[in-house]
């Protein structure tokens, strides 16, 4: 999954929005139903930790001039709010 020795840092919009809304930095993340989630159980089965949260959900600058974030257009996302999280993989 990653070629980095201690885990790579990535932005992703593939997370469960409801459970991550109140999460804080360094919260462990688990892969559940194809999305990152703070819940570590699935039908009573423990899930392996795959990442830690480095930034809470928010918009990311795309590098294209615009008006969304400090003179930049926000990067589009599959999330309705165009939010991303930054994670550090731990697998």
PDB file with one MODEL, atoms N, CA, C and O in Angstrom:
MODEL        1
ATOM      1  N   UNK A   1       0.810  -1.184   0.000  1.00  0.00           N
ATOM      2  CA  UNK A   1       0.000   0.000   0.000  1.00  0.00           C
ATOM      3  C   UNK A   1       0.863   1.262   0.000  1.00  0.00           C
ATOM      4  O   UNK A   1       0.512   2.241  -0.658  1.00  0.00           O
ATOM      5  N   UNK A   2       1.966   1.257   0.712  1.00  0.00           N
ATOM      6  CA  UNK A   2       2.841   2.431   0.711  1.00  0.00           C
ATOM      7  C   UNK A   2       4.297   1.985   0.652  1.00  0.00           C
ATOM      8  O   UNK A   2       4.656   0.916   1.147  1.00  0.00           O
ATOM      9  N   UNK A   3       5.110   2.806   0.049  1.00  0.00           N
ATOM     10  CA  UNK A   3       6.534   2.490  -0.041  1.00  0.00           C
ATOM     11  C   UNK A   3       7.325   3.214   1.034  1.00  0.00           C
ATOM     12  O   UNK A   3       8.547   3.086   1.101  1.00  0.00           O
ATOM     13  N   UNK A   4       6.642   3.967   1.869  1.00  0.00           N
ATOM     14  CA  UNK A   4       7.314   4.726   2.917  1.00  0.00           C
ATOM     15  C   UNK A   4       7.575   3.829   4.126  1.00  0.00           C
ATOM     16  O   UNK A   4       6.732   3.012   4.496  1.00  0.00           O
ATOM     17  N   UNK A   5       8.742   3.987   4.734  1.00  0.00           N
ATOM     18  CA  UNK A   5       9.147   3.144   5.860  1.00  0.00           C
ATOM     19  C   UNK A   5       8.231   3.328   7.067  1.00  0.00           C
ATOM     20  O   UNK A   5       7.787   2.344   7.659  1.00  0.00           O
ATOM     21  N   UNK A   6       7.948   4.562   7.433  1.00  0.00           N
ATOM     22  CA  UNK A   6       7.149   4.799   8.636  1.00  0.00           C
ATOM     23  C   UNK A   6       5.734   5.258   8.312  1.00  0.00           C
ATOM     24  O   UNK A   6       5.056   5.824   9.170  1.00  0.00           O
ATOM     25  N   UNK A   7       5.288   5.025   7.101  1.00  0.00           N
ATOM     26  CA  UNK A   7       3.940   5.414   6.695  1.00  0.00           C
ATOM     27  C   UNK A   7       3.938   6.723   5.949  1.00  0.00           C
ATOM     28  O   UNK A   7       4.549   7.694   6.395  1.00  0.00           O
ATOM     29  N   UNK A   8       3.272   6.765   4.838  1.00  0.00           N
ATOM     30  CA  UNK A   8       3.174   7.991   4.053  1.00  0.00           C
ATOM     31  C   UNK A   8       2.057   8.879   4.546  1.00  0.00           C
ATOM     32  O   UNK A   8       1.116   8.404   5.183  1.00  0.00           O
ATOM     33  N   UNK A   9       2.150  10.167   4.256  1.00  0.00           N
ATOM     34  CA  UNK A   9       1.108  11.113   4.604  1.00  0.00           C
ATOM     35  C   UNK A   9       0.332  11.449   3.341  1.00  0.00           C
ATOM     36  O   UNK A   9       0.916  11.772   2.307  1.00  0.00           O
ATOM     37  N   UNK A  10      -0.998  11.368   3.436  1.00  0.00           N
ATOM     38  CA  UNK A  10      -1.862  11.547   2.282  1.00  0.00           C
ATOM     39  C   UNK A  10      -3.107  12.331   2.660  1.00  0.00           C
ATOM     40  O   UNK A  10      -3.529  12.322   3.817  1.00  0.00           O
ATOM     41  N   UNK A  11      -3.703  13.021   1.663  1.00  0.00           N
ATOM     42  CA  UNK A  11      -5.026  13.612   1.801  1.00  0.00           C
ATOM     43  C   UNK A  11      -6.011  12.657   1.159  1.00  0.00           C
ATOM     44  O   UNK A  11      -5.715  12.061   0.123  1.00  0.00           O
ATOM     45  N   UNK A  12      -7.175  12.506   1.763  1.00  0.00           N
ATOM     46  CA  UNK A  12      -8.202  11.638   1.193  1.00  0.00           C
ATOM     47  C   UNK A  12      -9.587  12.182   1.522  1.00  0.00           C
ATOM     48  O   UNK A  12      -9.795  12.842   2.540  1.00  0.00           O
ATOM     49  N   UNK A  13     -10.523  11.884   0.632  1.00  0.00           N
ATOM     50  CA  UNK A  13     -11.924  12.212   0.903  1.00  0.00           C
ATOM     51  C   UNK A  13     -12.727  10.937   1.119  1.00  0.00           C
ATOM     52  O   UNK A  13     -13.958  10.967   1.118  1.00  0.00           O
ATOM     53  N   UNK A  14     -12.043   9.830   1.300  1.00  0.00           N
ATOM     54  CA  UNK A  14     -12.698   8.537   1.484  1.00  0.00           C
ATOM     55  C   UNK A  14     -12.795   8.201   2.978  1.00  0.00           C
ATOM     56  O   UNK A  14     -12.056   7.356   3.482  1.00  0.00           O
ATOM     57  N   UNK A  15     -13.701   8.864   3.663  1.00  0.00           N
ATOM     58  CA  UNK A  15     -13.888   8.638   5.093  1.00  0.00           C
ATOM     59  C   UNK A  15     -15.365   8.746   5.447  1.00  0.00           C
ATOM     60  O   UNK A  15     -16.148   9.361   4.723  1.00  0.00           O
ATOM     61  N   UNK A  16     -15.728   8.147   6.557  1.00  0.00           N
ATOM     62  CA  UNK A  16     -17.086   8.154   7.080  1.00  0.00           C
ATOM     63  C   UNK A  16     -17.314   9.494   7.770  1.00  0.00           C
ATOM     64  O   UNK A  16     -16.740   9.748   8.829  1.00  0.00           O
ATOM     65  N   UNK A  17     -18.132  10.342   7.192  1.00  0.00           N
ATOM     66  CA  UNK A  17     -18.271  11.716   7.676  1.00  0.00           C
ATOM     67  C   UNK A  17     -18.899  11.817   9.065  1.00  0.00           C
ATOM     68  O   UNK A  17     -18.500  12.673   9.854  1.00  0.00           O
ATOM     69  N   UNK A  18     -19.858  10.973   9.373  1.00  0.00           N
ATOM     70  CA  UNK A  18     -20.575  11.079  10.654  1.00  0.00           C
ATOM     71  C   UNK A  18     -19.649  10.844  11.835  1.00  0.00           C
ATOM     72  O   UNK A  18     -19.629  11.650  12.766  1.00  0.00           O
ATOM     73  N   UNK A  19     -18.881   9.760  11.820  1.00  0.00           N
ATOM     74  CA  UNK A  19     -18.019   9.419  12.948  1.00  0.00           C
ATOM     75  C   UNK A  19     -16.773  10.294  13.029  1.00  0.00           C
ATOM     76  O   UNK A  19     -16.239  10.505  14.118  1.00  0.00           O
ATOM     77  N   UNK A  20     -16.306  10.801  11.900  1.00  0.00           N
ATOM     78  CA  UNK A  20     -15.080  11.611  11.911  1.00  0.00           C
ATOM     79  C   UNK A  20     -15.342  13.067  12.273  1.00  0.00           C
ATOM     80  O   UNK A  20     -14.400  13.817  12.529  1.00  0.00           O
ATOM     81  N   UNK A  21     -16.598  13.475  12.297  1.00  0.00           N
ATOM     82  CA  UNK A  21     -16.933  14.876  12.558  1.00  0.00           C
ATOM     83  C   UNK A  21     -16.385  15.362  13.895  1.00  0.00           C
ATOM     84  O   UNK A  21     -15.940  16.507  13.989  1.00  0.00           O
ATOM     85  N   UNK A  22     -16.403  14.531  14.924  1.00  0.00           N
ATOM     86  CA  UNK A  22     -15.920  14.956  16.233  1.00  0.00           C
ATOM     87  C   UNK A  22     -14.538  14.440  16.579  1.00  0.00           C
ATOM     88  O   UNK A  22     -14.092  14.578  17.718  1.00  0.00           O
ATOM     89  N   UNK A  23     -13.854  13.846  15.613  1.00  0.00           N
ATOM     90  CA  UNK A  23     -12.536  13.254  15.871  1.00  0.00           C
ATOM     91  C   UNK A  23     -11.475  14.338  16.039  1.00  0.00           C
ATOM     92  O   UNK A  23     -11.606  15.447  15.520  1.00  0.00           O
ATOM     93  N   UNK A  24     -10.431  13.992  16.769  1.00  0.00           N
ATOM     94  CA  UNK A  24      -9.318  14.924  16.968  1.00  0.00           C
ATOM     95  C   UNK A  24      -8.052  14.354  16.321  1.00  0.00           C
ATOM     96  O   UNK A  24      -8.005  13.189  15.927  1.00  0.00           O
ATOM     97  N   UNK A  25      -7.046  15.195  16.226  1.00  0.00           N
ATOM     98  CA  UNK A  25      -5.766  14.797  15.637  1.00  0.00           C
ATOM     99  C   UNK A  25      -5.201  13.604  16.409  1.00  0.00           C
ATOM    100  O   UNK A  25      -5.337  13.531  17.630  1.00  0.00           O
ATOM    101  N   UNK A  26      -4.577  12.684  15.705  1.00  0.00           N
ATOM    102  CA  UNK A  26      -3.969  11.450  16.212  1.00  0.00           C
ATOM    103  C   UNK A  26      -4.990  10.372  16.580  1.00  0.00           C
ATOM    104  O   UNK A  26      -4.638   9.392  17.237  1.00  0.00           O
ATOM    105  N   UNK A  27      -6.247  10.540  16.168  1.00  0.00           N
ATOM    106  CA  UNK A  27      -7.252   9.506  16.357  1.00  0.00           C
ATOM    107  C   UNK A  27      -6.924   8.327  15.448  1.00  0.00           C
ATOM    108  O   UNK A  27      -6.654   8.534  14.265  1.00  0.00           O
ATOM    109  N   UNK A  28      -6.937   7.099  15.961  1.00  0.00           N
ATOM    110  CA  UNK A  28      -6.707   5.933  15.100  1.00  0.00           C
ATOM    111  C   UNK A  28      -7.861   5.774  14.097  1.00  0.00           C
ATOM    112  O   UNK A  28      -9.021   6.018  14.428  1.00  0.00           O
ATOM    113  N   UNK A  29      -7.527   5.367  12.885  1.00  0.00           N
ATOM    114  CA  UNK A  29      -8.526   5.142  11.840  1.00  0.00           C
ATOM    115  C   UNK A  29      -8.479   3.697  11.384  1.00  0.00           C
ATOM    116  O   UNK A  29      -7.415   3.080  11.328  1.00  0.00           O
ATOM    117  N   UNK A  30      -9.646   3.169  11.060  1.00  0.00           N
ATOM    118  CA  UNK A  30      -9.804   1.778  10.660  1.00  0.00           C
ATOM    119  C   UNK A  30     -10.528   1.739   9.323  1.00  0.00           C
ATOM    120  O   UNK A  30     -11.325   2.628   9.024  1.00  0.00           O
ATOM    121  N   UNK A  31     -10.258   0.716   8.516  1.00  0.00           N
ATOM    122  CA  UNK A  31     -10.940   0.545   7.231  1.00  0.00           C
ATOM    123  C   UNK A  31     -12.223  -0.235   7.469  1.00  0.00           C
ATOM    124  O   UNK A  31     -12.186  -1.399   7.868  1.00  0.00           O
ATOM    125  N   UNK A  32     -13.354   0.410   7.222  1.00  0.00           N
ATOM    126  CA  UNK A  32     -14.649  -0.236   7.419  1.00  0.00           C
ATOM    127  C   UNK A  32     -15.527   0.056   6.214  1.00  0.00           C
ATOM    128  O   UNK A  32     -15.826   1.214   5.923  1.00  0.00           O
ATOM    129  N   UNK A  33     -15.934  -0.978   5.521  1.00  0.00           N
ATOM    130  CA  UNK A  33     -16.795  -0.853   4.344  1.00  0.00           C
ATOM    131  C   UNK A  33     -16.197   0.063   3.281  1.00  0.00           C
ATOM    132  O   UNK A  33     -16.922   0.795   2.607  1.00  0.00           O
ATOM    133  N   UNK A  34     -14.872   0.021   3.134  1.00  0.00           N
ATOM    134  CA  UNK A  34     -14.202   0.783   2.092  1.00  0.00           C
ATOM    135  C   UNK A  34     -13.909   2.229   2.438  1.00  0.00           C
ATOM    136  O   UNK A  34     -13.385   2.969   1.605  1.00  0.00           O
ATOM    137  N   UNK A  35     -14.240   2.648   3.662  1.00  0.00           N
ATOM    138  CA  UNK A  35     -13.986   4.025   4.085  1.00  0.00           C
ATOM    139  C   UNK A  35     -13.197   4.036   5.381  1.00  0.00           C
ATOM    140  O   UNK A  35     -13.252   3.079   6.154  1.00  0.00           O
ATOM    141  N   UNK A  36     -12.466   5.110   5.623  1.00  0.00           N
ATOM    142  CA  UNK A  36     -11.776   5.275   6.907  1.00  0.00           C
ATOM    143  C   UNK A  36     -12.804   5.671   7.957  1.00  0.00           C
ATOM    144  O   UNK A  36     -13.690   6.486   7.702  1.00  0.00           O
ATOM    145  N   UNK A  37     -12.673   5.089   9.124  1.00  0.00           N
ATOM    146  CA  UNK A  37     -13.656   5.295  10.180  1.00  0.00           C
ATOM    147  C   UNK A  37     -12.966   5.244  11.530  1.00  0.00           C
ATOM    148  O   UNK A  37     -11.891   4.655  11.652  1.00  0.00           O
ATOM    149  N   UNK A  38     -13.561   5.848  12.540  1.00  0.00           N
ATOM    150  CA  UNK A  38     -13.017   5.802  13.886  1.00  0.00           C
ATOM    151  C   UNK A  38     -13.493   4.575  14.653  1.00  0.00           C
ATOM    152  O   UNK A  38     -12.981   4.282  15.733  1.00  0.00           O
ATOM    153  N   UNK A  39     -14.466   3.856  14.105  1.00  0.00           N
ATOM    154  CA  UNK A  39     -15.029   2.667  14.752  1.00  0.00           C
ATOM    155  C   UNK A  39     -14.103   1.479  14.506  1.00  0.00           C
ATOM    156  O   UNK A  39     -13.758   1.189  13.360  1.00  0.00           O
ATOM    157  N   UNK A  40     -13.696   0.784  15.584  1.00  0.00           N
ATOM    158  CA  UNK A  40     -12.734  -0.318  15.466  1.00  0.00           C
ATOM    159  C   UNK A  40     -13.368  -1.698  15.499  1.00  0.00           C
ATOM    160  O   UNK A  40     -12.662  -2.699  15.627  1.00  0.00           O
ATOM    161  N   UNK A  41     -14.685  -1.766  15.385  1.00  0.00           N
ATOM    162  CA  UNK A  41     -15.389  -3.052  15.392  1.00  0.00           C
ATOM    163  C   UNK A  41     -16.351  -3.111  14.208  1.00  0.00           C
ATOM    164  O   UNK A  41     -16.916  -2.091  13.814  1.00  0.00           O
ATOM    165  N   UNK A  42     -16.536  -4.290  13.647  1.00  0.00           N
ATOM    166  CA  UNK A  42     -17.521  -4.516  12.594  1.00  0.00           C
ATOM    167  C   UNK A  42     -18.220  -5.832  12.915  1.00  0.00           C
ATOM    168  O   UNK A  42     -17.635  -6.903  12.757  1.00  0.00           O
ATOM    169  N   UNK A  43     -19.460  -5.754  13.362  1.00  0.00           N
ATOM    170  CA  UNK A  43     -20.226  -6.941  13.769  1.00  0.00           C
ATOM    171  C   UNK A  43     -19.481  -7.752  14.820  1.00  0.00           C
ATOM    172  O   UNK A  43     -19.469  -8.981  14.759  1.00  0.00           O
ATOM    173  N   UNK A  44     -18.862  -7.082  15.778  1.00  0.00           N
ATOM    174  CA  UNK A  44     -18.156  -7.759  16.859  1.00  0.00           C
ATOM    175  C   UNK A  44     -16.742  -8.189  16.527  1.00  0.00           C
ATOM    176  O   UNK A  44     -16.040  -8.709  17.394  1.00  0.00           O
ATOM    177  N   UNK A  45     -16.308  -7.985  15.295  1.00  0.00           N
ATOM    178  CA  UNK A  45     -14.958  -8.352  14.876  1.00  0.00           C
ATOM    179  C   UNK A  45     -14.060  -7.118  14.936  1.00  0.00           C
ATOM    180  O   UNK A  45     -14.415  -6.065  14.406  1.00  0.00           O
ATOM    181  N   UNK A  46     -12.898  -7.244  15.581  1.00  0.00           N
ATOM    182  CA  UNK A  46     -11.957  -6.124  15.651  1.00  0.00           C
ATOM    183  C   UNK A  46     -11.362  -5.846  14.281  1.00  0.00           C
ATOM    184  O   UNK A  46     -11.022  -6.766  13.538  1.00  0.00           O
ATOM    185  N   UNK A  47     -11.241  -4.574  13.961  1.00  0.00           N
ATOM    186  CA  UNK A  47     -10.634  -4.156  12.696  1.00  0.00           C
ATOM    187  C   UNK A  47      -9.212  -3.684  12.960  1.00  0.00           C
ATOM    188  O   UNK A  47      -8.951  -3.095  14.008  1.00  0.00           O
ATOM    189  N   UNK A  48      -8.284  -3.927  12.034  1.00  0.00           N
ATOM    190  CA  UNK A  48      -6.915  -3.442  12.220  1.00  0.00           C
ATOM    191  C   UNK A  48      -6.831  -1.939  11.955  1.00  0.00           C
ATOM    192  O   UNK A  48      -7.510  -1.409  11.075  1.00  0.00           O
ATOM    193  N   UNK A  49      -5.985  -1.265  12.735  1.00  0.00           N
ATOM    194  CA  UNK A  49      -5.756   0.159  12.501  1.00  0.00           C
ATOM    195  C   UNK A  49      -4.945   0.305  11.226  1.00  0.00           C
ATOM    196  O   UNK A  49      -3.944  -0.387  11.043  1.00  0.00           O
ATOM    197  N   UNK A  50      -5.374   1.208  10.336  1.00  0.00           N
ATOM    198  CA  UNK A  50      -4.666   1.413   9.074  1.00  0.00           C
ATOM    199  C   UNK A  50      -4.036   2.801   8.955  1.00  0.00           C
ATOM    200  O   UNK A  50      -3.173   3.019   8.104  1.00  0.00           O
ATOM    201  N   UNK A  51      -4.462   3.742   9.805  1.00  0.00           N
ATOM    202  CA  UNK A  51      -3.947   5.111   9.698  1.00  0.00           C
ATOM    203  C   UNK A  51      -4.230   5.877  10.982  1.00  0.00           C
ATOM    204  O   UNK A  51      -4.962   5.410  11.855  1.00  0.00           O
ATOM    205  N   UNK A  52      -3.634   7.067  11.080  1.00  0.00           N
ATOM    206  CA  UNK A  52      -3.978   8.020  12.136  1.00  0.00           C
ATOM    207  C   UNK A  52      -4.353   9.343  11.478  1.00  0.00           C
ATOM    208  O   UNK A  52      -3.830   9.698  10.422  1.00  0.00           O
ATOM    209  N   UNK A  53      -5.252  10.053  12.110  1.00  0.00           N
ATOM    210  CA  UNK A  53      -5.738  11.324  11.599  1.00  0.00           C
ATOM    211  C   UNK A  53      -4.737  12.432  11.923  1.00  0.00           C
ATOM    212  O   UNK A  53      -4.346  12.599  13.078  1.00  0.00           O
ATOM    213  N   UNK A  54      -4.323  13.190  10.902  1.00  0.00           N
ATOM    214  CA  UNK A  54      -3.385  14.299  11.102  1.00  0.00           C
ATOM    215  C   UNK A  54      -4.067  15.654  11.055  1.00  0.00           C
ATOM    216  O   UNK A  54      -3.619  16.590  11.718  1.00  0.00           O
ATOM    217  N   UNK A  55      -5.150  15.782  10.281  1.00  0.00           N
ATOM    218  CA  UNK A  55      -5.931  17.020  10.255  1.00  0.00           C
ATOM    219  C   UNK A  55      -7.410  16.674  10.208  1.00  0.00           C
ATOM    220  O   UNK A  55      -7.804  15.682   9.594  1.00  0.00           O
ATOM    221  N   UNK A  56      -8.218  17.487  10.850  1.00  0.00           N
ATOM    222  CA  UNK A  56      -9.662  17.290  10.840  1.00  0.00           C
ATOM    223  C   UNK A  56     -10.200  17.648   9.452  1.00  0.00           C
ATOM    224  O   UNK A  56      -9.508  18.317   8.685  1.00  0.00           O
ATOM    225  N   UNK A  57     -11.421  17.217   9.115  1.00  0.00           N
ATOM    226  CA  UNK A  57     -11.962  17.504   7.781  1.00  0.00           C
ATOM    227  C   UNK A  57     -11.968  18.996   7.460  1.00  0.00           C
ATOM    228  O   UNK A  57     -12.361  19.824   8.282  1.00  0.00           O
ATOM    229  N   UNK A  58     -11.522  19.318   6.246  1.00  0.00           N
ATOM    230  CA  UNK A  58     -11.503  20.704   5.793  1.00  0.00           C
ATOM    231  C   UNK A  58     -11.177  20.773   4.312  1.00  0.00           C
ATOM    232  O   UNK A  58     -10.777  19.777   3.709  1.00  0.00           O
ATOM    233  N   UNK A  59     -11.347  21.940   3.737  1.00  0.00           N
ATOM    234  CA  UNK A  59     -11.064  22.128   2.325  1.00  0.00           C
ATOM    235  C   UNK A  59      -9.564  22.255   2.084  1.00  0.00           C
ATOM    236  O   UNK A  59      -8.822  22.736   2.941  1.00  0.00           O
ATOM    237  N   UNK A  60      -9.131  21.817   0.907  1.00  0.00           N
ATOM    238  CA  UNK A  60      -7.732  21.837   0.506  1.00  0.00           C
ATOM    239  C   UNK A  60      -7.596  22.721  -0.735  1.00  0.00           C
ATOM    240  O   UNK A  60      -8.418  22.645  -1.648  1.00  0.00           O
ATOM    241  N   UNK A  61      -6.562  23.553  -0.766  1.00  0.00           N
ATOM    242  CA  UNK A  61      -6.321  24.410  -1.931  1.00  0.00           C
ATOM    243  C   UNK A  61      -5.908  23.551  -3.129  1.00  0.00           C
ATOM    244  O   UNK A  61      -5.133  22.606  -2.983  1.00  0.00           O
ATOM    245  N   UNK A  62      -6.428  23.883  -4.310  1.00  0.00           N
ATOM    246  CA  UNK A  62      -6.153  23.098  -5.517  1.00  0.00           C
ATOM    247  C   UNK A  62      -4.959  23.618  -6.313  1.00  0.00           C
ATOM    248  O   UNK A  62      -4.428  22.905  -7.164  1.00  0.00           O
ATOM    249  N   UNK A  63      -4.535  24.841  -6.049  1.00  0.00           N
ATOM    250  CA  UNK A  63      -3.458  25.434  -6.835  1.00  0.00           C
ATOM    251  C   UNK A  63      -3.968  26.239  -8.013  1.00  0.00           C
ATOM    252  O   UNK A  63      -3.178  26.803  -8.769  1.00  0.00           O
ATOM    253  N   UNK A  64      -5.286  26.297  -8.176  1.00  0.00           N
ATOM    254  CA  UNK A  64      -5.908  27.062  -9.255  1.00  0.00           C
ATOM    255  C   UNK A  64      -6.440  28.361  -8.663  1.00  0.00           C
ATOM    256  O   UNK A  64      -7.174  28.324  -7.676  1.00  0.00           O
ATOM    257  N   UNK A  65      -6.087  29.519  -9.243  1.00  0.00           N
ATOM    258  CA  UNK A  65      -6.573  30.788  -8.703  1.00  0.00           C
ATOM    259  C   UNK A  65      -8.094  30.826  -8.626  1.00  0.00           C
ATOM    260  O   UNK A  65      -8.785  30.362  -9.532  1.00  0.00           O
ATOM    261  N   UNK A  66      -8.600  31.380  -7.544  1.00  0.00           N
ATOM    262  CA  UNK A  66     -10.044  31.476  -7.342  1.00  0.00           C
ATOM    263  C   UNK A  66     -10.359  32.191  -6.050  1.00  0.00           C
ATOM    264  O   UNK A  66      -9.532  32.944  -5.537  1.00  0.00           O
ATOM    265  N   UNK A  67     -11.547  31.964  -5.518  1.00  0.00           N
ATOM    266  CA  UNK A  67     -11.986  32.718  -4.346  1.00  0.00           C
ATOM    267  C   UNK A  67     -12.346  31.843  -3.147  1.00  0.00           C
ATOM    268  O   UNK A  67     -12.752  32.381  -2.116  1.00  0.00           O
ATOM    269  N   UNK A  68     -12.218  30.533  -3.237  1.00  0.00           N
ATOM    270  CA  UNK A  68     -12.653  29.661  -2.146  1.00  0.00           C
ATOM    271  C   UNK A  68     -11.777  29.763  -0.899  1.00  0.00           C
ATOM    272  O   UNK A  68     -12.292  29.955   0.203  1.00  0.00           O
ATOM    273  N   UNK A  69     -10.452  29.636  -1.063  1.00  0.00           N
ATOM    274  CA  UNK A  69      -9.530  29.617   0.075  1.00  0.00           C
ATOM    275  C   UNK A  69      -8.340  30.524  -0.246  1.00  0.00           C
ATOM    276  O   UNK A  69      -7.499  30.160  -1.068  1.00  0.00           O
ATOM    277  N   UNK A  70      -8.257  31.670   0.373  1.00  0.00           N
ATOM    278  CA  UNK A  70      -7.106  32.570   0.214  1.00  0.00           C
ATOM    279  C   UNK A  70      -6.660  32.731  -1.239  1.00  0.00           C
ATOM    280  O   UNK A  70      -5.481  32.562  -1.546  1.00  0.00           O
ATOM    281  N   UNK A  71      -7.587  33.055  -2.125  1.00  0.00           N
ATOM    282  CA  UNK A  71      -7.256  33.279  -3.527  1.00  0.00           C
ATOM    283  C   UNK A  71      -7.052  32.009  -4.326  1.00  0.00           C
ATOM    284  O   UNK A  71      -6.392  32.030  -5.365  1.00  0.00           O
ATOM    285  N   UNK A  72      -7.605  30.911  -3.862  1.00  0.00           N
ATOM    286  CA  UNK A  72      -7.433  29.612  -4.506  1.00  0.00           C
ATOM    287  C   UNK A  72      -8.796  28.917  -4.582  1.00  0.00           C
ATOM    288  O   UNK A  72      -9.671  29.170  -3.754  1.00  0.00           O
ATOM    289  N   UNK A  73      -8.970  28.048  -5.570  1.00  0.00           N
ATOM    290  CA  UNK A  73     -10.184  27.232  -5.666  1.00  0.00           C
ATOM    291  C   UNK A  73      -9.989  25.982  -4.813  1.00  0.00           C
ATOM    292  O   UNK A  73      -8.923  25.367  -4.839  1.00  0.00           O
ATOM    293  N   UNK A  74     -11.022  25.607  -4.057  1.00  0.00           N
ATOM    294  CA  UNK A  74     -10.952  24.395  -3.236  1.00  0.00           C
ATOM    295  C   UNK A  74     -10.914  23.173  -4.140  1.00  0.00           C
ATOM    296  O   UNK A  74     -11.591  23.121  -5.166  1.00  0.00           O
ATOM    297  N   UNK A  75     -10.115  22.196  -3.746  1.00  0.00           N
ATOM    298  CA  UNK A  75     -10.039  20.937  -4.474  1.00  0.00           C
ATOM    299  C   UNK A  75     -11.381  20.228  -4.377  1.00  0.00           C
ATOM    300  O   UNK A  75     -11.930  20.091  -3.284  1.00  0.00           O
ATOM    301  N   UNK A  76     -11.915  19.775  -5.504  1.00  0.00           N
ATOM    302  CA  UNK A  76     -13.201  19.075  -5.525  1.00  0.00           C
ATOM    303  C   UNK A  76     -13.108  17.728  -4.845  1.00  0.00           C
ATOM    304  O   UNK A  76     -12.029  17.139  -4.767  1.00  0.00           O
ATOM    305  N   UNK A  77     -14.232  17.236  -4.354  1.00  0.00           N
ATOM    306  CA  UNK A  77     -14.249  16.008  -3.567  1.00  0.00           C
ATOM    307  C   UNK A  77     -15.539  15.251  -3.798  1.00  0.00           C
ATOM    308  O   UNK A  77     -16.510  15.802  -4.316  1.00  0.00           O
ATOM    309  N   UNK A  78     -15.547  13.982  -3.410  1.00  0.00           N
ATOM    310  CA  UNK A  78     -16.783  13.212  -3.426  1.00  0.00           C
ATOM    311  C   UNK A  78     -17.655  13.576  -2.232  1.00  0.00           C
ATOM    312  O   UNK A  78     -18.842  13.250  -2.213  1.00  0.00           O
ATOM    313  N   UNK A  79     -17.081  14.248  -1.234  1.00  0.00           N
ATOM    314  CA  UNK A  79     -17.852  14.724  -0.091  1.00  0.00           C
ATOM    315  C   UNK A  79     -18.643  15.954  -0.545  1.00  0.00           C
ATOM    316  O   UNK A  79     -18.135  16.753  -1.332  1.00  0.00           O
ATOM    317  N   UNK A  80     -19.857  16.114  -0.068  1.00  0.00           N
ATOM    318  CA  UNK A  80     -20.681  17.256  -0.486  1.00  0.00           C
ATOM    319  C   UNK A  80     -20.062  18.588  -0.066  1.00  0.00           C
ATOM    320  O   UNK A  80     -20.306  19.610  -0.707  1.00  0.00           O
ATOM    321  N   UNK A  81     -19.266  18.587   1.000  1.00  0.00           N
ATOM    322  CA  UNK A  81     -18.641  19.820   1.478  1.00  0.00           C
ATOM    323  C   UNK A  81     -17.253  20.044   0.879  1.00  0.00           C
ATOM    324  O   UNK A  81     -16.591  21.025   1.219  1.00  0.00           O
ATOM    325  N   UNK A  82     -16.801  19.151  -0.006  1.00  0.00           N
ATOM    326  CA  UNK A  82     -15.454  19.206  -0.587  1.00  0.00           C
ATOM    327  C   UNK A  82     -14.364  19.126   0.477  1.00  0.00           C
ATOM    328  O   UNK A  82     -13.292  19.705   0.304  1.00  0.00           O
ATOM    329  N   UNK A  83     -14.619  18.423   1.565  1.00  0.00           N
ATOM    330  CA  UNK A  83     -13.643  18.296   2.636  1.00  0.00           C
ATOM    331  C   UNK A  83     -12.732  17.092   2.447  1.00  0.00           C
ATOM    332  O   UNK A  83     -13.123  16.070   1.885  1.00  0.00           O
ATOM    333  N   UNK A  84     -11.514  17.243   2.931  1.00  0.00           N
ATOM    334  CA  UNK A  84     -10.517  16.181   2.937  1.00  0.00           C
ATOM    335  C   UNK A  84      -9.961  16.039   4.357  1.00  0.00           C
ATOM    336  O   UNK A  84     -10.085  16.947   5.178  1.00  0.00           O
ATOM    337  N   UNK A  85      -9.352  14.894   4.626  1.00  0.00           N
ATOM    338  CA  UNK A  85      -8.583  14.729   5.852  1.00  0.00           C
ATOM    339  C   UNK A  85      -7.165  14.358   5.452  1.00  0.00           C
ATOM    340  O   UNK A  85      -6.940  13.771   4.393  1.00  0.00           O
ATOM    341  N   UNK A  86      -6.220  14.702   6.300  1.00  0.00           N
ATOM    342  CA  UNK A  86      -4.835  14.267   6.086  1.00  0.00           C
ATOM    343  C   UNK A  86      -4.593  13.101   7.039  1.00  0.00           C
ATOM    344  O   UNK A  86      -4.923  13.171   8.223  1.00  0.00           O
ATOM    345  N   UNK A  87      -4.011  12.026   6.503  1.00  0.00           N
ATOM    346  CA  UNK A  87      -3.768  10.837   7.296  1.00  0.00           C
ATOM    347  C   UNK A  87      -2.309  10.403   7.172  1.00  0.00           C
ATOM    348  O   UNK A  87      -1.609  10.777   6.231  1.00  0.00           O
ATOM    349  N   UNK A  88      -1.878   9.623   8.124  1.00  0.00           N
ATOM    350  CA  UNK A  88      -0.584   8.937   8.021  1.00  0.00           C
ATOM    351  C   UNK A  88      -0.885   7.450   8.058  1.00  0.00           C
ATOM    352  O   UNK A  88      -1.406   6.938   9.049  1.00  0.00           O
ATOM    353  N   UNK A  89      -0.556   6.756   6.972  1.00  0.00           N
ATOM    354  CA  UNK A  89      -0.804   5.324   6.922  1.00  0.00           C
ATOM    355  C   UNK A  89       0.063   4.602   7.938  1.00  0.00           C
ATOM    356  O   UNK A  89       1.213   4.972   8.172  1.00  0.00           O
ATOM    357  N   UNK A  90      -0.496   3.586   8.525  1.00  0.00           N
ATOM    358  CA  UNK A  90       0.266   2.790   9.511  1.00  0.00           C
ATOM    359  C   UNK A  90       0.237   1.319   9.149  1.00  0.00           C
ATOM    360  O   UNK A  90       0.344   0.455  10.020  1.00  0.00           O
ATOM    361  N   UNK A  91       0.090   1.032   7.862  1.00  0.00           N
ATOM    362  CA  UNK A  91       0.104  -0.371   7.408  1.00  0.00           C
ATOM    363  C   UNK A  91       1.278  -0.598   6.489  1.00  0.00           C
ATOM    364  O   UNK A  91       1.471  -1.710   5.997  1.00  0.00           O
TER     365      UNK A  91
ENDMDL
END
